[in-house]
Amino acid sequence: METLRVQLLAEKGETSIPSQYVQPPETRPQIEKPNVKVGVSVIDLKSRTNLLDEVKKACKEWGAFQVINHKVPINLLDDMRRVGRSFFEDRKMEEKLRYSCDSASPASEGYGSRMLVASNDTVLDWRDYFDHHTLPLSRRNPSHWPDSPADYRKVVAEYSDHMKALAQELLGLVSESLGMTCQCIENVVGEFYQNITISYYPPCPQPELTLGLQSHSDFGAITLLIQDDVGGLEVFNNGEWVSVNPISSAICVILADQTEIITNGEYRSAQHRAVTNAGRSRLSVATFHDPAKTRQISPAFHPPRYHPVIYGDYVSSWYTKGPEGKRNLDALLI
């Protein structure tokens, strides 16, 4: 059954959210807490001084960091945010629904509201999204994407290519920071299966009760994410949730589960979530780089701490059980 779009719920102007969006008390965000903890590192990719040491520290302690001077044109980041926001805010609902994804199939391409759900009992996220299949090129069909604004499809295609190049560069740095060859992780992952998901989080009348995106670690290899200036991304570190401050020119790098397996647990995938707020809508764009479903992923170090896994089996397990932190990855520990 297709869920009502969250944007429509928000536009009704109700003062309380429907019960299916209310998180249990233990997973609700602490909206009012002062956040004084130092957040994820901001790493300058142009500075070669101590670059590998900085990457190593960030991957070991956080599984996430932000990068600046990353060769992706800043105006392209701005364009991606612009066309994404335009789809959600400038088009009538009936136009948007023409692009609806298949709600019965996990991660199908298109416009939806219900992605990270294990069953009908699962608490829903306060967000809508548009998911694009972008790589390999055989999966890329721009006619499945919005045709307005006029440059929407061009921007997404260009953004996809830049993100692929950056993901390759970053996986190279991650490999080298562990003393492996530059190509090591990418060779295990194989050809990238890339999806770009634009997430739209409408204003929420009760942000203290819900989440824009529930706690999870990504199941692929590496995720590259940009936020708008509203902020809302949080990473779990040392028992607490820490905000990732939005920097318009930065790209947030999130290590995913297959990279944790390949690095044999030396580097951890980042558990993260998104919080909402009452006053402003928020937009983020996440670009996922995953192995092919048939690919076997196993540790590059011995003795291995994780069982080898066929990536497609891992994804199926993830969608069957639901995310709930990192329990799918922990199940592979030897």
Sine and cosine of phi, psi and omega as CSV:
sin_phi,cos_phi,sin_psi,cos_psi,sin_omega,cos_omega
0.00,0.00,0.75,-0.66,-0.01,-1.00
-0.97,0.25,0.71,-0.71,0.00,-1.00
-0.99,0.17,0.53,-0.85,0.14,-0.99
-0.87,0.49,0.68,-0.73,0.01,-1.00
-0.89,0.45,0.69,-0.72,-0.04,-1.00
-0.90,0.44,-0.58,0.81,0.00,-1.00
-0.86,0.51,-0.62,0.79,0.04,-1.00
-0.92,0.39,-0.64,0.77,0.05,-1.00
-0.86,0.50,-0.71,0.70,-0.04,-1.00
-0.90,0.44,-0.60,0.80,-0.05,-1.00
-0.96,0.29,-0.24,0.97,0.05,-1.00
-0.94,0.35,-0.36,0.93,0.05,-1.00
0.97,0.23,0.35,0.94,0.05,-1.00
-0.91,0.41,0.42,-0.91,0.01,-1.00
-1.00,-0.07,-0.15,0.99,0.06,-1.00
-0.73,-0.68,0.41,-0.91,-0.04,-1.00
-1.00,-0.06,0.46,-0.89,0.05,-1.00
-0.87,0.49,0.47,-0.88,-0.13,-0.99
-0.87,0.49,-0.50,0.87,-0.05,-1.00
-0.94,0.33,-0.13,0.99,0.06,-1.00
-0.98,-0.20,-0.04,1.00,-0.07,-1.00
-1.00,0.09,0.87,-0.49,0.02,-1.00
-0.97,0.26,0.50,-0.86,0.15,-0.99
-0.88,0.47,0.44,-0.90,-0.11,-0.99
-0.79,0.62,-0.58,0.81,-0.10,-1.00
-0.96,0.30,-0.29,0.96,0.00,-1.00
-0.94,-0.34,0.06,1.00,0.00,-1.00
-0.95,0.32,0.55,-0.84,0.02,-1.00
-0.96,0.28,0.47,-0.88,0.09,-1.00
-0.99,-0.14,1.00,0.02,-0.15,-0.99
-0.89,0.45,-0.61,0.79,-0.17,-0.99
-1.00,0.03,-0.12,0.99,-0.13,-0.99
-0.92,0.38,0.64,-0.77,0.10,-1.00
-0.95,0.30,0.75,-0.66,-0.05,-1.00
-0.95,-0.30,0.99,-0.10,-0.07,-1.00
-0.96,-0.27,-0.08,1.00,-0.05,-1.00
-0.93,0.36,0.59,-0.80,0.08,-1.00
-0.90,0.43,0.72,-0.69,-0.07,-1.00
-1.00,-0.03,-0.29,-0.96,-0.04,-1.00
-0.91,0.41,0.47,-0.88,-0.02,-1.00
-0.92,0.40,0.50,-0.86,0.19,-0.98
-0.95,-0.32,0.91,-0.42,-0.12,-0.99
-0.95,-0.32,0.79,-0.62,0.02,-1.00
-1.00,0.03,0.93,-0.36,-0.07,-1.00
-0.95,0.31,-0.24,0.97,0.03,-1.00
-0.98,0.19,-0.44,0.90,-0.04,-1.00
-1.00,0.09,0.93,-0.38,-0.03,-1.00
-1.00,0.09,-0.09,1.00,0.01,-1.00
-0.95,0.30,0.84,-0.54,0.05,-1.00
0.84,0.54,0.35,0.94,-0.07,-1.00
-0.87,0.49,-0.74,0.67,-0.04,-1.00
-0.91,0.41,-0.57,0.82,0.05,-1.00
-0.91,0.42,-0.65,0.76,0.01,-1.00
-0.90,0.43,-0.67,0.74,0.02,-1.00
-0.89,0.45,-0.69,0.72,-0.01,-1.00
-0.87,0.50,-0.73,0.68,-0.03,-1.00
-0.88,0.47,-0.71,0.71,-0.03,-1.00
-0.91,0.42,-0.65,0.76,-0.03,-1.00
-0.94,0.34,-0.58,0.82,-0.02,-1.00
-0.96,0.28,-0.68,0.73,-0.12,-0.99
-1.00,0.02,-0.49,0.87,-0.13,-0.99
-0.82,-0.57,-0.57,0.82,-0.18,-0.98
0.96,0.28,0.23,0.97,-0.04,-1.00
-0.39,-0.92,0.48,-0.88,0.10,-1.00
-0.28,-0.96,0.24,-0.97,0.09,-1.00
-0.95,-0.31,0.55,-0.84,0.04,-1.00
-0.86,-0.51,0.63,-0.78,0.13,-0.99
-0.84,-0.54,0.22,-0.98,-0.08,-1.00
0.78,0.63,0.81,0.58,-0.15,-0.99
-0.97,-0.24,0.14,0.99,0.04,-1.00
0.97,0.24,-0.17,0.99,0.09,-1.00
-0.99,0.16,0.81,-0.58,-0.04,-1.00
-0.83,0.55,0.74,-0.67,-0.02,-1.00
-0.88,0.47,-0.58,0.81,0.00,-1.00
-0.91,0.41,-0.42,0.91,0.06,-1.00
-0.95,0.31,-0.62,0.79,0.10,-1.00
-0.87,0.49,-0.70,0.71,0.01,-1.00
-0.89,0.45,-0.66,0.75,0.00,-1.00
-0.90,0.44,-0.63,0.78,-0.01,-1.00
-0.90,0.44,-0.68,0.73,0.06,-1.00
-0.91,0.42,-0.63,0.78,-0.04,-1.00
-0.91,0.42,-0.76,0.65,-0.06,-1.00
-0.93,0.37,-0.55,0.83,0.03,-1.00
-0.91,0.42,-0.74,0.67,-0.01,-1.00
-0.90,0.43,-0.59,0.81,-0.01,-1.00
-0.89,0.46,-0.65,0.76,0.02,-1.00
-0.85,0.53,-0.72,0.69,-0.08,-1.00
-0.97,0.25,-0.56,0.83,-0.17,-0.99
-0.97,-0.26,-0.34,0.94,-0.10,-0.99
-0.96,-0.28,-0.13,0.99,-0.04,-1.00
-0.95,-0.31,0.56,-0.83,0.05,-1.00
-0.93,0.37,0.45,-0.90,-0.05,-1.00
-0.86,0.52,-0.63,0.78,-0.02,-1.00
-0.90,0.43,-0.51,0.86,0.07,-1.00
-0.93,0.36,-0.69,0.73,-0.02,-1.00
-0.90,0.43,-0.62,0.78,-0.05,-1.00
-0.91,0.41,-0.32,0.95,0.08,-1.00
-0.88,0.47,-0.39,0.92,-0.02,-1.00
-0.98,-0.19,0.29,0.96,-0.08,-1.00
-0.84,0.54,0.65,-0.76,0.07,-1.00
-0.99,0.15,0.17,-0.99,0.04,-1.00
-0.98,0.17,0.95,-0.31,-0.11,-0.99
-0.94,0.35,-0.24,0.97,0.00,-1.00
-1.00,0.03,-0.15,0.99,-0.07,-1.00
-0.88,-0.48,0.84,-0.54,-0.03,-1.00
-0.87,0.50,0.67,-0.74,0.11,-0.99
0.83,0.56,0.56,0.83,0.08,-1.00
-0.97,0.22,0.43,-0.90,-0.10,-1.00
-0.94,0.34,0.61,-0.79,0.11,-0.99
0.81,-0.58,-0.31,-0.95,-0.15,-0.99
-0.99,-0.11,0.81,-0.58,-0.03,-1.00
-0.41,-0.91,-0.09,-1.00,0.02,-1.00
-0.70,-0.71,-0.17,0.99,-0.21,-0.98
-0.77,-0.64,0.98,-0.20,-0.03,-1.00
-0.86,-0.52,-0.83,0.56,-0.12,-0.99
-1.00,0.04,0.86,0.51,-0.06,-1.00
-0.84,-0.54,0.71,-0.71,-0.01,-1.00
-1.00,-0.01,-0.53,0.85,-0.03,-1.00
-0.40,-0.92,0.05,-1.00,0.01,-1.00
-0.94,0.34,-0.22,0.98,0.01,-1.00
-1.00,0.08,-0.18,0.98,-0.09,-1.00
-0.93,0.37,0.65,-0.76,0.08,-1.00
-0.91,0.41,0.70,-0.71,-0.06,-1.00
-1.00,0.06,0.44,-0.90,0.04,-1.00
-1.00,0.06,0.55,-0.83,0.03,-1.00
-1.00,0.05,0.95,0.31,0.02,-1.00
-0.31,-0.95,0.41,-0.91,0.22,-0.97
-0.91,-0.42,0.31,-0.95,-0.04,-1.00
-0.47,-0.88,0.29,-0.96,0.19,-0.98
-0.77,-0.64,0.85,-0.52,-0.03,-1.00
-0.96,-0.29,0.76,-0.65,-0.01,-1.00
-0.91,-0.41,0.73,-0.69,0.14,-0.99
-1.00,-0.01,0.90,-0.43,-0.20,-0.98
-0.89,-0.46,-0.50,0.86,0.04,-1.00
-0.60,-0.80,0.48,-0.88,-0.12,0.99
-0.85,0.52,0.24,-0.97,-0.07,-1.00
-0.86,0.51,-0.43,0.90,0.03,-1.00
-0.90,0.43,-0.35,0.94,0.03,-1.00
-1.00,-0.03,-0.24,0.97,-0.14,-0.99
-1.00,0.09,0.92,-0.40,0.04,-1.00
-0.75,-0.66,1.00,-0.03,-0.09,-1.00
-0.85,0.53,-0.31,0.95,0.03,-1.00
-0.93,0.38,-0.24,0.97,0.08,-1.00
-0.99,0.12,-0.11,0.99,-0.06,-1.00
-0.98,-0.22,0.35,-0.94,0.02,-1.00
-0.83,0.56,0.53,-0.85,0.01,-1.00
-0.97,-0.23,0.14,0.99,0.00,-1.00
-0.60,-0.80,0.70,-0.71,0.00,1.00
-0.85,0.53,0.24,-0.97,-0.12,-0.99
-0.85,0.53,-0.47,0.88,-0.04,-1.00
-0.99,-0.14,0.19,0.98,-0.08,-1.00
-0.80,0.59,-0.81,0.58,-0.11,-0.99
-0.92,0.39,-0.61,0.79,0.03,-1.00
-0.90,0.43,-0.69,0.73,-0.01,-1.00
-0.89,0.45,-0.71,0.70,-0.02,-1.00
-0.89,0.45,-0.68,0.74,-0.01,-1.00
-0.90,0.43,-0.69,0.72,0.00,-1.00
-0.91,0.41,-0.67,0.75,0.02,-1.00
-0.88,0.47,-0.67,0.74,0.02,-1.00
-0.83,0.55,-0.73,0.68,-0.04,-1.00
-0.91,0.41,-0.65,0.76,0.03,-1.00
-0.91,0.41,-0.63,0.78,0.00,-1.00
-0.91,0.41,-0.61,0.80,0.04,-1.00
-0.87,0.49,-0.74,0.67,-0.02,-1.00
-0.88,0.48,-0.66,0.75,-0.01,-1.00
-0.93,0.36,-0.64,0.76,0.03,-1.00
-0.87,0.49,-0.64,0.76,0.03,-1.00
-0.90,0.43,-0.69,0.72,0.02,-1.00
-0.88,0.47,-0.69,0.72,-0.06,-1.00
-0.94,0.35,-0.66,0.75,0.05,-1.00
-0.90,0.44,-0.51,0.86,0.10,-0.99
-0.90,0.43,-0.71,0.71,0.03,-1.00
-0.91,0.43,-0.66,0.76,0.03,-1.00
-0.88,0.47,-0.69,0.72,0.04,-1.00
-0.87,0.49,-0.76,0.65,-0.05,-1.00
-0.90,0.43,-0.55,0.84,-0.02,-1.00
-0.92,0.40,-0.29,0.96,0.07,-1.00
-0.98,-0.19,0.15,0.99,0.02,-1.00
0.99,0.15,0.21,0.98,0.03,-1.00
-1.00,-0.09,0.18,-0.98,0.07,-1.00
-0.93,0.38,0.41,-0.91,-0.06,-1.00
-0.82,0.57,-0.60,0.80,-0.10,-0.99
-1.00,0.04,-0.01,1.00,-0.21,-0.98
-0.83,0.56,-0.83,0.56,-0.06,-1.00
-0.92,0.40,-0.68,0.73,-0.02,-1.00
-0.88,0.47,-0.59,0.81,0.03,-1.00
-0.90,0.44,-0.60,0.80,0.04,-1.00
-0.94,0.33,-0.67,0.75,-0.03,-1.00
-0.92,0.39,-0.64,0.77,-0.05,-1.00
0.98,0.18,-0.32,-0.95,-0.04,-1.00
-0.86,0.51,0.72,-0.69,-0.02,-1.00
-0.94,0.34,0.73,-0.68,0.30,-0.96
-0.98,-0.21,0.93,-0.36,-0.14,-0.99
-0.93,-0.36,0.74,-0.67,0.15,-0.99
-0.84,-0.54,0.61,-0.79,0.10,-0.99
-0.90,-0.43,0.87,-0.50,-0.02,-1.00
-0.91,-0.42,0.89,-0.45,0.12,-0.99
-1.00,-0.01,0.86,-0.51,0.01,-1.00
-0.96,-0.29,0.71,-0.71,0.00,-1.00
-0.86,-0.52,0.86,-0.52,-0.04,-1.00
-0.93,-0.37,0.98,-0.20,0.00,-1.00
-0.92,0.40,0.33,-0.95,0.11,-0.99
-0.82,0.58,0.58,-0.82,-0.07,-1.00
-0.83,-0.55,0.80,-0.61,-0.06,-1.00
-0.93,0.38,-0.36,0.93,0.01,-1.00
-0.73,-0.69,0.93,0.37,-0.08,-1.00
-0.89,0.46,-0.34,0.94,-0.02,-1.00
-0.97,0.25,-0.17,0.98,-0.05,-1.00
-0.96,-0.26,-0.23,0.97,-0.17,-0.99
-0.73,-0.68,0.09,-1.00,0.10,-1.00
-0.78,-0.62,0.58,-0.82,0.12,-0.99
-0.94,0.34,-0.60,0.80,0.04,-1.00
-0.51,-0.86,0.84,-0.55,-0.09,-1.00
-0.93,0.37,0.30,-0.95,-0.03,-1.00
-0.86,0.51,0.76,-0.65,0.02,-1.00
-0.25,-0.97,0.27,-0.96,0.27,-0.96
-0.93,-0.37,0.55,-0.84,-0.01,-1.00
-0.96,0.30,0.54,-0.84,-0.16,-0.99
-1.00,-0.08,-0.09,1.00,-0.03,-1.00
-1.00,0.02,-0.71,-0.71,-0.06,-1.00
-0.97,-0.25,-0.80,0.59,-0.04,-1.00
-0.46,-0.89,0.65,-0.76,0.01,-1.00
-0.88,-0.48,0.70,-0.71,0.04,-1.00
-0.90,-0.45,0.82,-0.57,-0.16,-0.99
-0.77,-0.64,0.66,-0.75,0.16,-0.99
-0.87,-0.49,0.58,-0.82,0.05,-1.00
-0.92,-0.38,0.22,-0.98,0.25,-0.97
-1.00,-0.02,-0.21,-0.98,-0.11,-0.99
-0.99,0.15,-0.03,1.00,-0.04,-1.00
-0.97,0.26,-0.63,0.78,-0.05,-1.00
0.97,0.24,0.25,-0.97,-0.03,-1.00
0.44,-0.90,-0.23,0.97,0.08,-1.00
-0.96,0.28,0.75,-0.66,0.06,-1.00
-0.77,-0.63,0.62,-0.79,0.05,-1.00
-0.90,-0.43,0.65,-0.76,-0.01,-1.00
-1.00,0.08,0.81,-0.58,-0.05,-1.00
-0.53,-0.85,0.81,-0.59,0.03,-1.00
0.77,0.64,0.71,0.70,0.12,-0.99
0.99,0.13,0.09,1.00,0.04,-1.00
-0.61,-0.79,0.35,-0.94,0.01,-1.00
-1.00,-0.01,0.77,-0.63,-0.07,-1.00
-0.84,-0.54,0.76,-0.65,-0.01,-1.00
-0.94,0.34,0.61,-0.79,0.14,-0.99
-0.99,-0.15,0.96,-0.28,-0.08,-1.00
-0.89,0.46,0.77,-0.64,-0.01,-1.00
-0.95,0.32,0.74,-0.67,0.11,-0.99
-0.80,-0.60,0.87,-0.48,-0.19,-0.98
-0.88,0.48,-0.49,0.87,-0.04,-1.00
-1.00,-0.06,-0.05,1.00,-0.09,-1.00
-0.99,-0.12,0.40,-0.92,0.12,-0.99
-0.87,-0.50,0.78,-0.62,0.01,-1.00
-1.00,0.07,0.77,-0.64,-0.02,-1.00
-0.97,-0.25,0.83,-0.56,-0.02,-1.00
-0.85,-0.53,0.90,-0.43,0.06,-1.00
-0.95,0.33,0.64,-0.77,-0.05,-1.00
-0.93,-0.37,0.06,-1.00,-0.23,-0.97
-0.87,0.48,-0.62,0.79,-0.05,-1.00
-0.92,0.40,-0.51,0.86,0.06,-1.00
-0.94,0.35,-0.58,0.82,0.10,-1.00
-0.89,0.46,-0.66,0.75,0.02,-1.00
-0.90,0.44,-0.75,0.67,-0.06,-1.00
-0.88,0.48,-0.63,0.77,0.00,-1.00
-0.99,0.10,0.11,0.99,0.10,-1.00
0.88,0.47,0.51,0.86,0.03,-1.00
0.99,0.11,0.00,1.00,0.08,-1.00
-0.88,0.47,-0.63,0.78,0.08,-1.00
-0.91,-0.42,0.65,-0.76,-0.06,-1.00
-0.98,-0.22,0.63,-0.78,0.16,-0.99
-0.94,0.35,0.51,-0.86,-0.12,-0.99
-1.00,0.02,0.81,-0.58,0.14,-0.99
-0.99,0.15,0.80,-0.60,-0.08,-1.00
-0.56,-0.83,0.21,-0.98,0.00,-1.00
-0.40,-0.91,0.10,-0.99,0.09,-1.00
-0.80,-0.60,0.71,-0.70,0.07,-1.00
-0.97,-0.23,0.32,-0.95,-0.02,-1.00
-0.95,-0.32,0.07,-1.00,0.12,-0.99
-0.58,-0.82,0.30,-0.95,-0.13,-0.99
-0.98,0.17,-0.44,0.90,-0.20,-0.98
-1.00,-0.07,-0.53,0.85,-0.16,-0.99
-0.69,-0.72,0.54,-0.84,0.17,-0.98
-0.97,0.24,0.41,-0.91,-0.02,-1.00
-0.76,-0.65,0.55,-0.84,0.03,-1.00
-0.76,-0.65,0.67,-0.75,0.14,-0.99
-0.68,-0.74,0.37,-0.93,0.03,-1.00
-0.77,-0.63,0.89,-0.46,0.01,-1.00
-0.94,-0.34,0.76,-0.66,0.04,-1.00
-0.91,-0.41,0.91,-0.42,-0.09,-1.00
-0.99,-0.13,0.69,-0.73,0.06,-1.00
-0.85,-0.53,0.93,-0.38,-0.16,-0.99
-0.83,-0.56,0.34,-0.94,0.14,-0.99
-0.96,0.27,0.18,-0.98,0.17,-0.98
-0.92,0.39,0.46,-0.89,-0.03,-1.00
-0.87,0.50,-0.46,0.89,-0.05,-1.00
-1.00,0.07,-0.09,1.00,-0.11,-0.99
-0.96,0.27,0.71,-0.71,0.12,-0.99
-1.00,-0.05,0.76,-0.65,-0.01,-1.00
-0.93,-0.38,0.78,-0.63,0.03,-1.00
-0.55,-0.83,0.33,-0.94,-0.05,-1.00
-0.89,0.46,0.55,-0.83,0.04,-1.00
-1.00,0.01,-0.06,1.00,-0.03,-1.00
-0.87,-0.49,0.40,-0.92,0.07,-1.00
-0.84,-0.55,0.52,-0.86,-0.10,0.99
-0.95,0.32,0.56,-0.83,-0.03,-1.00
-0.94,0.34,0.61,-0.80,0.07,-1.00
-0.98,-0.18,-0.15,0.99,-0.03,-1.00
-0.80,-0.61,0.57,-0.82,0.14,-0.99
-0.94,0.34,0.56,-0.83,0.14,-0.99
-0.88,0.47,0.46,-0.89,0.00,-1.00
-0.57,-0.82,0.64,-0.77,0.17,-0.99
-0.98,0.21,0.80,-0.61,-0.15,-0.99
-0.83,0.55,-0.66,0.75,0.01,-1.00
-0.87,0.49,-0.58,0.81,0.04,-1.00
-0.92,0.39,-0.62,0.78,0.01,-1.00
-0.89,0.46,-0.70,0.71,-0.01,-1.00
-0.89,0.45,-0.68,0.74,0.01,-1.00
-0.87,0.49,-0.68,0.73,0.02,-1.00
-0.88,0.47,-0.67,0.75,-0.03,-1.00
-0.87,0.49,-0.71,0.70,-0.04,-1.00
-0.97,0.26,-0.43,0.90,0.01,-1.00
-0.97,0.25,-0.71,0.70,-0.08,-1.00
-1.00,0.04,-0.37,0.93,-0.13,-0.99
1.00,0.05,0.30,-0.95,-0.12,-0.99
-0.95,0.32,-0.91,0.42,-0.02,-1.00
0.66,0.75,0.93,0.36,0.04,-1.00
0.93,0.36,-0.82,-0.57,-0.12,-0.99
-0.82,-0.57,0.49,0.87,-0.11,-0.99
-0.92,0.38,-0.46,0.89,0.02,-1.00
-0.92,0.40,-0.63,0.78,0.03,-1.00
-0.95,0.31,-0.67,0.74,-0.02,-1.00
-0.87,0.49,-0.45,0.89,0.00,-1.00
-0.92,0.40,-0.32,0.95,-0.01,-1.00
-1.00,-0.03,-0.09,1.00,-0.02,-1.00
-0.89,0.46,0.68,-0.74,0.02,-1.00
-0.99,0.12,0.00,0.00,0.00,0.00
